[in-house]
Amino acid sequence: MSQPWVDRIFCEDALQGLARIPDGAIDLLIADPPYGLGKDYGNDSDKLDTDAYLRWTEAWIDAALPKLKPSGSLYIFLTWRYSPEIFVMLKRRMTMMNEIIWDRRVPSMGGSTRKFSSVHDTIGFFVNARDYYFDLDAVRIPYDEQTKKARSRSIFVGAKWLEIGYNPKDVWSVSRLHREHKEREDHPTQKPLEIVERMIKASCPADGVVLDPFMGSGTTAVAARRCGRRFVGFELNPQYCALIENRLAGLENAAA
């Protein structure tokens, strides 16, 4: 079956563009929407008041979720300010598997004197059905040799988990992308490849398609291609669309 919408970034509003995608065609949905904090993305997409922001969130959720296969999953990046409300929206539609805390490894350099410093993002992991796709072995974290040596008792000998590593926990400590970081592009809220690649390896089969309704700097598209998966995405800002194409072209040039 022809899929002219696959491996493409559409420079348009996802609320309109999602109609391009057939229902039940997507294996994994990774969403990094505006957080409702007034960031400048070259438009007013992050400048809604609370009520309008939550209405908009519910609208894109209802447009995007039908695109998932029954075995499909959703990861959504959020701020703690709105994650409770949005998690409730999603719990009415899907099954919640994890609340993942992304520890951005922000150094202690002052901050507010009237509250604790916020140094994390919240990620929700949701699935459609009990038989959702999940490949734990693809994302296990290897034990170091010292740990392996310490597990020398007979009950540990030959244990699969000791040889291939442990299940990542629900706190992911991955540094945010500093200005000097080699991945860093000209985007205010770019997510690290390490995080998105873990989501794709765990929750998208090798022949699957990843959907990102808010592509931003294109990390989902780059991660999907690096992991051998297909992708489709939407992005409002033409400058970011060009940035994504440049990143993807850079991957092809590096592989040539």
N, C-alpha and C positions, 0 to 999 in steps of 0.2 A: 504494500500500500504506500502510495506517495505521501511524503511528509515534507512539503515545501517550507514549513514553519520551523523545522529543526535546524540546529546549529546556526541560528540567526539571533541578532539583537535588533529589536524593533524600536525605533526612536519615537515613542508615542506613550500615551497614558495607558497603563496596564488595565484600568477599568474598561476602556474601550477595546484595547488590543487582545485581551484574553479570549474574545470571541473567535479569534483565529485558530485557537487550539481546540481540538475535539475533546469532549468529555471523556474521562477515563484513559487518557493517553500518557499521563505523567507518572513517573516512578517516585520522584522526590521533589518536594517544593522547599526551597530555601528562601526565606523572606527576611530582608533587612530594611524594613520600611523607615521612613522618617519617624523620629522618636517624639515629635511634638514639643521640641525644645527650642524652636526658632533658629535652627541652623540655616546657613545660606547655601542652597544647592543650585543657585542661579535661577530660582523661581520661588513661588510662595508655598511650596508643598509642605513645608515644615512650620508654617505660621498660622495654624488653626487654633482656635480656643479649645478648651477641653471637650465640650459637648460635640463640636464639629469634628474634632479629631477622632473621637470614638465612633461617631456615625460613619465617617470615612473608612475607618478601620473595619467596621462590620461590613461595609459595602464591598471592599476588595476581598475580604475573607469569603464572602458568599459568592463572589465571582470566581475566585481561584480554586476553592476546594473541590468543586465538581470535576476539575481537570485531573485530579489524582486517581490512579488505579485503586481498586479495593485493597491491594497490598501496599499502597503508598504511604509515605510519611511526610511530616512537616517539621522543619526547624524554623523558629522565628526568633530573631534578635529583638530585644526590648530593653527599655529602661525600667528600673524599679518603680518609677512614678506611675506607669500605666500597665505594668505587667499583671497586677491583680485583676483589673477589669477585662483585659484582653484574654487572659487565661480562662476566665469564666465564659467569655464568648466561645472560645475554642472547645472547652469541655462540653458545651451543649451540642457540639458537632462531631467531635473526635474523642479518642481516648488519650489522656495525658500519660506519658511514660516517665518523663523526667523534667525537673527544673534544673537546668545546668547553669552554674555560675562561672562566667568568664572573668577570672582574675587578670586584669590588664597589666599587672606588675608596675603600677604607678609608684614612683619613688616618693618617699615622704619629704615634701618640700612645701611646708606651710599648709595653706588651705583655710577653710572656714574656721572661725573660733566659736561658732554657735551650734555646730553639729559635727558629726563624724564625717570625714572625707569619703566621698563616693569613689571607689576604685574598681567597680565591676560593672559588667553588663549581664542581663538575665537572658537566658535562651530557653525557650520551651520546645520540648520534643513530643510530638503528637503523632498518633497513627490512626489509620482507618479501621483496621480489623485485627483480630487476634493472630492471624497468620501473616502479619506484616513482614516485609523483607528486612533482615538484619544480619549482617556478617560480622560477628564479633572478632573472628580470627584476623580479619583484615586490619583491625585497629588496635590489636593488643600491644601493650608496652613491654618490651623485653626486660627481664630482671637482669641486674648487673651480676657479674661473676661472684662477688662477695656474698650476695643474697643467695645465689644458687648453692654456694659452698656451705652456707649455714643451714640449708635444708637438706642435711645429709642423712637424716633418719630414714629407716627402711620404708616408711609409709609415703615418703616423697619420691622415692626412686622411680623414674619412668613416668612421673606425673606430667600429663600434657601441658597443664597450665604453667608448670615450672619451666618447661622447655620453650614454650612459645610466648609466654608473657601474660600479663594480667589485664583485666578489664579496666579501661579508663574510668576514673571516678567521675562524679558529677560536679567537681570543681576543676576547671581547665585553666591552668596557669600558663598563659601565653602572652608574651609582651605585646603591647600595642605597637603600632608601626611608627617609630620615631621619624623625624624629618630626615635623618641620616640613614634610615634603613634601606637596604637595597631593593625591597619590594615597593617602597613608598611611591605613590603617584599623587597628583594634584587633586586630592579629594579629601574633604574634612573628616569623613568617618569610615575610611577604608578598613576592611577586616582582613586579618592575616590569612594567608593560604593554608597554614597549618590547621586552623580551626575548620575551615570549609572543606578541605580535603578529608578530614576525619569524618565529617558528616556524609560526604559522598561515598567514601569507601565502605562505611558501615551500612548505609541505607539506600544505596542505588545499585542495582545489579549491573554487571559488566556491559550489557547491551541496553541499559536504561537511559532515560532522558530526565534531566534536571531542569526545573523551571525556577526562575528568579524574577518576580514581578518588578523589582526595584534594583536594577543592576548596578547603579552607581559607578564605581571604578572598574567593574567587571570581574571581580575576584571569583565569583561563582563560575563564570564562563571559562576563565583561565584554569581554575581547579578541575573542572569537569574534563577539559581537554587533556590536562596533565594526567588525570586518572583514567583516561580512555573511555569516558562517558560522553553522551551527547547533551546538548543544552538548548534552551530557548529563554529569552529574557526581554524585558522592556525597560526603557530608560527615557525620561522626559527631556533631559538636558542634552542638546546636540553635541556640546563639547565633551561630555562624558561618553557619549556614543562613539565619538572619534577616538577617545582615549582607549576604550575597550577594543576597538578594531586594531589599534596600534599594539596593544598588549598581546592580542592573539597572533598578529603578524610576527611579533617578536618571538613567540614560541615556535612558529613555523620556520623562521630563519635560523633559530638555534638548532632545530632538528635537521636542517638541510645539510 
